[in-house]
């Protein structure tokens, strides 16, 4: 059985539900995805969305963090609240026979979340500890600095984890206001699956979401990546390597009809690991790096081309120059027939592995719905990939000369 799109009405709001029945195991799970509720909504306080999600994971006022965790453990319930750039996701899963109890427990978080000074202090302490450790994570630093260049002046310029300064400033009131605005019916999409009928799922969803206010939905803005070709170099005494991150605009949208061509082009250029153009030129032929990757990030709120590599300190300039040359050559001359056949073979051949589990299938169905595609679109995309000709692919690659407008973020000694 494949995923289906259904709807449930609660308080006059029609909520989309992506549902798939799967009786292979006696388990079931449910996700509530709140749209435009991720770090893109942090405002003046980077890290606010993530902190809000962590506070929801602190259980309820009456049970507290430890008491709530104990109740989950007793019934072998998995529960988490996470955020991305665009969304906040609440997820619960358990054995089928425990799902009703799990839902009742999680519902209490909407009714009486543990928004107390003590819980906030704990969350702040762990977050500040995490950020402190990240000061020596040079990949993290390079990627954060790249976003500062590519998305300057937009909410995407800030790290979603926040900074030491912004985390210190976040108050209980900030978190209460964030949750009040974003945990609402009009932003909710439900993803549910496992060993349960839709009629059972419907009752559980209605019970779980009943405490939520109707609220308001808002359109997601789109932010263009900068084409100014800037560079940030951060010097660190302790590093023994140069960490090179690069990025540029990429004029594709989630609604594009050319995403199958983009998958092929990006696989050949740098997503495909060994055999990809960047890896071949930078590691295999020149031995400048252990690995080199590039990819397209195509989201509803932003799209960009990006990549990274590590190299010896003395090879940094040469590696950077080579990245530019490989990308310029790829845009000018395109792919070869051999590269196209190899990419097709991998993408088509590995498809069953991306569709094995219920969570993979539901995740894919959600992505299709969220990006405005019909459910099952992925199968159509594979048929399109199969039919792509070399001239069609190379015409597409030539159209994307904007990826040559590279900005660099480098951490070196």
N, C-alpha and C positions, 0 to 999 in steps of 0.2 A: 504493500500500500504506500502511495506517495503522499506528500503533505498536501493539505487542502486549505483554502482560505475560507474562513467562516466569520460571522459577526455576532457579537452579543451586545444587547442594549442595557446600559446601566444609567439610571438617572437621566434618561433621554439622550445619552451619548452612545453612538454606535462604535463599539471598540473592535478593531480587527483582531482575529484570532487565527494563528497559523497552527494547524493541528495535524498530527500523524499518529495513527494507532500502530503499535508494535508489540506483539505478544511474545517475542523471543525470550524476554526476561520479565519477571514479575515486578518491574520497577516503573516509576512514572516521574515526570519532572515538569516544572513550569517556570517560565521566565516572564517578567514584566519589563518591557523596554520602554523607558520614558524618553521621548524625542526632545531634541534641543535642550538637553539637561546635563550635558557633559562639560568638559573644561572650557568649551567655547563660551560658556555662560559665567565664567569666573568673575568677569568685570574687573574691578580694581584690586581684587584679592586673588592672585594666582594660587591654585591649590584648593580653592573653596569647594568645588564639586567633589574632588577626591576626599576631602576632609568630611564633607556631608555624608558621603557613602560609607566612610569608615565609622562615623557616628551611628549610622543605621545598623552597622554590624555589632554594636555594643549592647544589643539586647533591649530589654524593656525596663522602665523605671521600677516596676515592682519586683522583677526577677534579678535585675542587674546583669552585668556582662557574664559573670561566672555562672549564675543560676540559669540564664538563658542557654548558654553553651552546654550546660549539663543536661538540660531538657532535650536539646537537639541530639546529644550523644546517646542518651537513653533509648531513643527511637531510631538511631542510625540515620538521622536526617542531615543532608548536606545543604547549607545555606550560605549565600554570599551576596554582597552588594558591590558592584564594580562600576567604574566610569570609563568612557572613552572620550574622544574629542567631542562627539556629538550626542552621545546617549548615556543614561544611567540605567544599569540593568540589575534587577533583583531576581535571584534564582534560587529555587528550592527543588530538591529531589529526594526521593526515598523509595522504600518498598511500597508497592501499590497499597497494601493494607494500612500503611502508616500515613499515607498522603493527606487524609482528612485531618488527622491530628497535627501534621506538619503545617498545613494551611492555617489552622486555628492559632497555632503558635506564632507564625509569621505575621498574621493579621494584627496581633497585639503591637507589633512594631509601628504600624500605621496609627494605632489608637493611643499608645503611650510609649513613644520612643525614649530611649535612655539619654535624653538631652540634658545632662547634668554637668555641673562644673568638674566633678571628679572624672567622669568619662571623657570630657573634652581634654582635661589635663593629660590623661593616659594616651589619648590619640595624638596629641601634640608632641609628647615625649618620644613616642615611637617614630613619628614622622620626622622630627628634627634629627633623631639618631640616624634614620635612613638617609636624609639629605647630607648629613655630616660624612657618612661613608662614601657618598657619591662624589665628594670632592676629589677622591683619588681614582674615580672611574673615568678614564680619559675618553672612552667611547661616548659615555653619557654627556660629558662636557662638550665634545665636538658636535654631537647631534643637537644639543640645546642651542649652541651658538649658531649653528646653521639655520635653525628656525628663526632666530633673531634677525638674521639677514633677509631670509626669503619672505617672511611675513611681518616685517617691521610695521608698526602702527595698527596691527590687528590683534584680536585676542589670541591668535595662534603663535604670536612671538614669545609668549610666556610658557615656562615649563608647567605641564599639567600637575606635577607633584608640588608646585609652589616653590618658594624660596624660604630661607631661614627667616627673613624679615616678614614676608607675607603670612607665613604660618603663625608667627607670634601675634600678628594683628587680628587673626580670625576669632570672632567672639561667638558665643552661643546664639546671640540674636542674629548674626549673619547666617548661621547654619539653619536656624528656624525659618528665617525668611526665604532662604534658598529652597528648602524642602517644601515649604508652603506653596511656593510658586510652581515648582517643577513636578512634585509627586501628585499629579492630577489626572483625572480620567481622560481629558482631551489630548493628553500627550502619550497615552498608553497604547502599546501594541503588546498582545499576549502571544507567547509561543508555548505550546503545550504538546506533550507526546508521551507515549509509553503504553502500558497495558491498562488502558481505560477507554471507555466509550465516550463519545463527545458529550452525551447527556450528563455523564458524571463530571466531566471536565467543566462543563458550563456551570453547574451548581457550585463547584469549588472556586471558579473564577469570580462568580457573582459574590460569593461570601467574602473572598479575600479583598476584592476591590470596593466593596460596599462603603467602608469608612472614608474613601477618598472624595475630595471636593471635585466639582465639575471642572473648574479652572479654565484656563485659556491655552490654545495652541498658538504658536508663532511660526512664521516661515523661517527657514534656515538661510542666513545670508551666504553668499559665495565670496571667498577671498582669493584674489589672484596672487600667484607667487611672483616675486620681484625678478625683473630681467636686467637689473643694474650691474650684475657681475662684480660683486664686492668680495672682500676677503677679511676674515678674522683669524689672527694667529695668536694663540694663547701659549705662553711659555710656562713650562712646569719643570722644576729642577729634577724631579725623581723619574721622569719618563725615559725609557731606554729606546722608545720607538716614536715615529711620527704617526699620528692618527689623522687621516685625511678624509673629511666628509665633503661631499659636493652635491649641489642641487641647482635646479633651474625650473622655469615654468614648463607646464605640459598642458597643451590646449585640448584636453579631452574631458568629457563630463560623464557622470554615471549613466546618463540617458543616451549616450552616443551609440550609433549603430556600428561603429568600428572597433568595439572593445575586443572582438576576436582577433583583429589585426594587431591591436596594441599588445595583447598577450603574447602573440608570436614574436613581434619585434623586440619586446622587452626581454623575453626568454633568450633570444639569440644574442642580444647586446650584453646582458649582465645578470639576469635572474637565474639562468640555467646552470650556474656553478661551472664545473669543469666542462670545457667545450664552448663556453660562452666567449664572445669576442674579448671582453675586458680581461677575463681570467687568462685566456690564451696569450694575449699580448703582454700583460703585466707580470703574470707569474711564470707561465710555461716558457715563453721566449726570452724574457729579460731577467727573471728571477728577482723582481723588485718587491714582491709581496707574497705572503703565504696565501692570501685570498683577496679577491676584488669582486665586488658585487654592485649592481645597479638595478633599480626597479622604478616602476611608476606607482605613485600613490594617488588613486582616483577616488575621491570622497564626494559626498554631496556638498560639503562646505568649502572644499579646496582640492586642487589637483596639482601635483608637482612631480618632477623627475628627480631621483636622488640616488646616491651610491656612496660607498666607503671602501677604504683599504687601510692597512697598516704597513709601514715600510721602515727601513733603517733611517736613522736621523739624517745621514748624509745623502740618502736617495730621494728625499721628500720633493725637491724641485723637479727632478727628472720624472718621478711618478706623476706629479701633478700635470706636467707638460704632456705626458703620454696619455693620460685620461682625456685631455682636451683633443689630442690628435685622433684617438680611437673613436671618440664620439663624432667628431667632424667627418671622419672617413666613412663612418656608418651612415650618416645622414646623406652624404654625397653619393656613395656607391651602393648603399643598401646591403641586403643579405645575399648569400649565394644559394643556389639550388640545394646544395648539400646541407647547409644550415637550416633551410626551411624544412626539408624532409626530416631531419633529426629532431627539430622542435615539434613538428606535428606528431611524430612517433611518440615522443615523451608525453606530450599533453594528452593525446588520445589514449595512450597505453596506461597512464597512471590514473586515469579518471575513476576506475572502480575503487581505488584506494582512498579517494577523496569523498567517497559516497558510502563507505562501509557501515558506519555507526548511525544510530538514530540522531545523536547530537550533531553529527556532520550534516545529515540531511536536513534537519530543522534549521541549522545555522545557514545553510545555503538557501533554503526556502525563504527565511527571514530576509536575507540579503537581497534576494530577487524582489520581494515585495517592497522593501525599504527603498530600493533604487528605482522603483516604478516599472519593474519588469513583471510579466506574468509568471506565476509559479510553473516551474518546469522549463524556464527559459534556458537554463544551463545546457540542456540536451540539444536545444536548437543551436546554441553557440558552438558546440562540438561539431555539428554538421557543417556549420559555416567554416570552421577551422580546417576541416577535411578538404573543402573545395578551394581553399585559397591558392592562387597562382603566384609565382615569383614576381611578376610585373605588378600585380595588385598590391602585394606586400611592399614592394620597393617604392611605389607611388605614395603609399601611406607614410613610409619612413621619410621620404623627401619633404613631405608636407610639414614635418615636425622639426624644422630647423631651430625652433625656439629652445630645444634641449641643449643647444650649443652655448646658450647664454648662461654659462656656469658661474656660480658663486662657490667659494671654498671656505670651510671652517677647519683649521688645522691646530692640533695640539702638538707641540714639539718641545725640545729642551731649551 
